[in-house]
Amino acid sequence: MKIKSVLGHLYVQVLIGVGLGILVGAFWPDLGSSLQPLGDGFVKLVKFLIAPIVFCTIVSGITSLTDTKKVGPTLLRSLGLFYTLTALALALGLGAVLLFQPGAGMHIDPAHLNGSVASKYTSQLPSSNPADFLLNIIPTTLVGAFANGEVLPVLLVALLCGFAFTKLGAPGKIALDVVNSFNRLLFVVFGYVMKVAPIGAFGAMAFTVGKYGAHSIDNLGMLILAFYAACIVFVVVGLGILAKFTGFSLWRILRYFKDEILIVLATSSSEPVLPRLLSKLERIGCDRGVVGLVVPTGYSFNLTGTAVYLTLASMFIAQACDIHLSWDQILLMLGMMLLTSKGAAGVTGSGFVALVATLTVMPTLPVAGVALIVGIDRFMSEARALTSTVCNIVSCVAVAKWQRALDTETLHAELKAGFIPTDAEKIQLPEPALAH
């Protein structure tokens, strides 16, 4: 009975899937590399639910706020925190690459690099013009915001609809009830989708190990080590201090969200766990309105894992090609990364695309240098997604505390007990509370 009970936990099932995927990829690499559709299929299965869930959550969150004037301060504090954490992540990435010197001694001639590797990503580059970036947030049509699956246009539509519902009064209650009911329906559907998470984790890990293997990272192991070290320092020290000042334990929050952390680690994507983050953050005491605003916004503006990656990868290319950058050039590059790390949000392979975007505006560094790291990018994508996910969780709790929208007694009680699913939650995900 105890074994059956343990196996019933999602994180245990995902761990088993990851372990089996590593074994298949190691011993049968051809078979492992052919299992990529299992991992990609799971991520794709979840992604079609993201846009409507974000819309319903934000609309419900705004209408549940007793004072809609709190929306502006909540977003401003969130963005201020996001950019502060991004700057810290960029600095840690720079510190790690200067300490480990992963590219020193390679003496690569940029003329011999394969530029075609970067060329296929240039079509995905976001515009460097801030006006174009803002215009891209506005969808062409109302349906187009959901059809493209990008978070920012959906966020804009949801904000407008949320404020409109608050003005409609009684006539709008019927429409709001429909939105809340549809939201609960989406979470039930998502609960069914999560049943196949272990299969998705199995396929993703089997593909990664089978296709790339250990031999592909021999000469670049130091870069991976430096990247993971910088991410760990950012989470343990940076987010640990933020959690400490907010009044909760970072370790307990990591334990509470262990299911989501393992899914992100296995799939190299933070999108599959977005609905679960929304539900569980409400459960630990964060106000629904704050959760609905901060988390979806963080998915586009709080990509701290990508920020660490950008400084490491760019400086690695400079070291490998024997290109000396002055501190003025480095500071200019960091300023560019504050923009490129945000502008590539919502694009497939956003970390790699953001790197190409950074190099295209830095004439000192060869864009073709991305060919040096394309083979190991998959090994770093897990840490990128994981770092950003944990940062969004901690940031949401912090903003809720600053907005006086956090039930601290519930927070401490939930984190102390750990996530214990009810009988209903073993069948489906916990539903967000109805709007007050």
N, C-alpha and C positions, 0 to 999 in steps of 0.2 A: 504493500500500500504506500509506503514511504517513497519507493522508487517511482511509482506511478504519479504520486503527488509532485515530486521534483520535476519529472518529465513534463508535467502539465504547464510549467512556467515557460513563457515565451523566450526569455533570455537563455534558458537551458537548451531549448530546441534550436535557437539560432547558433549557439556555441557548437552543438553537434553538427549542424549544417556546415559551419565554418571549418571544423576539424575534418569532416569527410571531404570537403572541397579541397583542402590542402593536401590530403592523402592522394586523391584522384589526380590533382594537378602535378604532384611530385612523381608518382609512379606511372601514370598514364597521361603524359603531357598532351598528346594529340587529342585524346578524349576530353581532357580538361579544357583545352582551348576551344573545343567545339561546343562547350556548354555555356558560352557567353549569352545566348538568347534567354536562358533561365534568369540570370541576374538582370539583364536589360529589360526583359518582359515584366519582372516584378516592379522595377522602378517606373516603367511606363504605365503599368496598371494603377500605380498610386498617383502619378502625375496628373491624370485626367480628373482626379477628385480635388486637386489642390485649389484651383481657381474658385469653384463654387463654395468650397469650405471657407476659404479666406473671405469671400464676399458675405456669406451668411454670418460668420463670426464677427466681422467688423460692424455690420449693420446691427446685429443683436447687441453688440458691445456698446455702440454709441447710444442706442435707445435705452439701454439699461443704466446709463449714467444719469444721476439725478441732476447734474449740472453739465450741460454740453459745452460750457466754456472751459471745461477741464481738458478737452480734446487737444487744443492748441498747446498748452503747457506740457501735456504728456508727450506729444510728438517732439517738441523742442528739446525737452530734457533727454528723450531717447536719442535723438540725433546728436546732441552734444556728447552724450556718453559713448555713442558708437564711434564718433570721430576721435575721441580721446583714446579709446581702446585700440582703434586702428593705428594711430600714431605710435602707441606703445608696441604693438605687434611689429610694425615696420622697424622700429628701433632695435627690438630683440633679434629680428632677422638679420639686421646689419651687424649687430654685435656677434652673433653666432658665426657668420661667414668670415668676419675678420679674425675671430678666435681660432676657428678650425682650418681656415685657408684651404677649402676642398679643391679649388681649381689651380692652386699653385703648382708649378712644375710641369703642366701639361703641354705648354708651348704650342697651342693650336694656331694654325694659319687660317684666318677668317676666309681667305679666298678659296680654301679647300672644303668649306662647309657646304652642305646641301641646302640651298635656299628654298627648294620646293616644299620642304617640311613646313615652313612657316607660311608659305603662300596660300595654302588651303584654309588657313585660319583668318586671313586678312578680310575675307568677305563677311566674317562675323564681328569684326571690330566695331565697337560703339563709336559714335562721333565724338571727336575731341571738343566740339563746340557745345558749351553749356546750354545754349538755346535749343539746339537740336535734341540734346538729352532730355530737356524738359518737355519739348513737343512730342517726343516719342512716348511719354507717359500718357498722353491723351490718345485714346483708342480711335480708330477710324469710324467704327460703329460700336453700338452698345454690345452687340453679340461678339464683335471682334476682340473685345477685351478678354473674353473667356475662351475664344477659339484659339488664340495664340498662346495661352497658358502662362503669360508673364504676370508677375505679381503686382508690379507698380500700376499698370492700367486698371487692374481689378481693384487695387487699393483706392484709386481715385474714384471709380464708380461707386464703390461701397461707401466711401465717406460722403459723397453727394446724396446717395440714397438714404443713408443713416440719418443725416440732418433733415432730409425731406420727411422721413417718417415721424420725426419729433414735432414737425410743424403740422402734420395732418390731424393729429389728435385722435378722437374716437373713430372717424372714418378709416384711418390708416391701421387700426388695430387688427382688422381682418387680414390685411396684406402682411402685417408683421407676424401674425400667427402662422401664416403660410410659410414665411421665411424660417421661423423657428422650427416648424415641423419638418421642413425640407432639410434643415441643418441636422436634426436628429436622424433623419433618414440617411443622410450622407455618412454619419458616424457609424450607423449600423452596417452600411455597405463596406465602410472602411474596416470594420471589425472582421468581416468575412475575408477581405483582401489580405489582412495581416496573418491569416491562417497559413498562407503560403510563403510568409517571410523566411522560414528556414530553408525552403527550396531556392528562393532567390539568393540567399546568402551562400548556399552550397554552390550554385552556378557561378556566382561572381568570383568566389575564391578559387574555384577550380580553374576558371579561365585565367585569372591573374597569375597563379603559380604555373599553370601549364604553358601559357604563352611566353611569359617573360623569364621565369625561372631565376635561380640565384646567379647564373653566369652573366646575366645582363646588368648586374649591379656591382660587379667586382671593382671596376675603376671609379665608380661613382658612389660607393658605399659611404664615404666620408660626407658627401653632400646630404645623403639621406639621414645620416646620423646627426649632422648639424641641424637639419630641419626639424627632426623629431625632438631634439634637445631644446630648441627654441620654443616649439609648441608646448612642451611640458613645462618649461619655465613660465611661459605666458599663463598657462592654466593654473599651475600651482601657486605661483607668486602673484601675478597680476590679478587674476580672478579670485585667488585666495584672499588677498587684501580687500578687494571689493566686497566679497562675501562677509568677511570679518567685520567691516564697518557697517554692513547692512544688518548684521545680527544673526547670521546663520552659518552652519558648517558646510564648507565646500565638499568635504568627503561625504556627508550625508545626502547632499543634493545629487552627487554623482551616483551614489548607491540607489537613490530613489528613481533615477532615470536610467538605470543600467540597461533595461530592455532597448530603449531608444539608442543608447550609445553603441551597443553591439550591432544593431541594425545599420546604423550609419557607418560603422567600421567595416562591415561586411560588404555593403553596397557602394561605398565611396560617394554617397549622396545624402544630403540632409533633408531632401524633399519627402522621402517616404515617412518620416516621423513627425512632420508638421502637425497633422491632426491630433496625434497623441500628445504632443507638447502642449497644445492649446487646452486639452482636457485636463491633463495632470497639473498644469500650472494653476488652473482654477481650483482644482482639488486641494492644493496645498495652501490656498488662502488668497491668491492674487485675484483682484477684481476682474470680472469678465471684460469690462470696457478697456482696462489697461492691457490685458492679455491680447485682446483682439486688435489693438493698435500696435503694440510694441513688437510682438513676435513676427507678424508678416512684414512689418517695416524692416526689422532686423535681418530678414532673409535677403534683402536687397542692399542694405546699408551697413551691415555688421559682419562682413566677411573677413574676420581677423585671421583665419587660417590662410586665406589667399594673400593677405598682406604680408605675413611672415614669408610665404613662398616667393613673393615678388622680389623682395630684397635679396634673399638667398640666391635665387636663380639668376638674377641680373648680375650680382657681384661675382657669382661663380663663372659666368660667361666672360666677364672682364678679366678675372684671374687666369682662366684657361687660355685666353687669347693674348695674355701679357699686355692688357690695356690698363694704364694707370689712370684712375679717376681722382680729380682733386676734390676737396671737401665741398667746394661750391657746386661741382657737378653732382656729387652724391646728394646734397641737400635738394638740388633741383629735381633729381630723380625721385627722391622721397615725396616731394610735393606732387609730382605727376602721379605717383602711385596712390596718393590719397583720392585721386579722381578715377584712375583706371580700375582700381579695386572695386569701385562702386558701379562704374559704367558698364562693366561686363556681366553684371548680375542678371540671372535669368537665361544666360546663353549656355548652351551645352559645352561642357569643358571650360567653364568660366575662368578658372585659374590659369590655364594655359593661354586662353584668349587674352586675358588681362596682361599676361607677360608679353605677348606679341604687341599689344597696344602700347605698352610702356617702351619697348625697344624701338618702335617706329617713330616715336617722338624724341628719342635719345640718339642723335646721329653718331655719337662716340661709340656706341655698342652695335655690333652687327646683328640684325634680325635673324640671320641664318644661324646664329648661335644656339637657337632653341633646338637645333638638330642634336646638340650634345646631350640634352636631357629628355628628349621625347620618349626614349626607351624606358626611363624610370619614372616618368610622370605618374603612372598608375600607382606606384608605391608611395607617392607623396599625396595623392588625392584623398586617401583615407584620412590622413592627419589634417588636411585642409578642412574637409567637411566636419570632422569630429571637433576640431578646435572652434570652428564657427558655431556649431550647434551648442556646445557647452557655454560659450560666451553669450549666446542668445538667451539661454535659460537663466543664467546668473543676472544678466542685464534686466530681464523682465521683472525678476523679484526685486532688484534694486530700485527700478523706476516705480514699481508698485509701492515700495516702502516710502520713497520720496514724495509720492502723490497721496500718501496716507490712504492707500487703497489695498493694504495688505493686512490680513488677519494673522497677526504674529502667533497667537495661541494655536490656531489651526496649522500654521507653518511648522512650528516646533513639534507638535503632536504627530503630524504626518511624517516628517523627516525622521523622528525618533523611532517610529513604528516601522517605517519602510513602506513601500507600495504593496498593499495586500488587496488583490482584486476580490470583489464580491462575487457571488454566484452569477449575477447578471453580467458582470464584467468579464467572466470567464467565457461567456458566449459572444459578447460584443464589447466594444470600447465604452468607457464611462462617458455619458452624455453631458454636455455642458448644462449648467443650471439655467432654468428659464429666466428670462429677463424680469427684473423686479418691477 
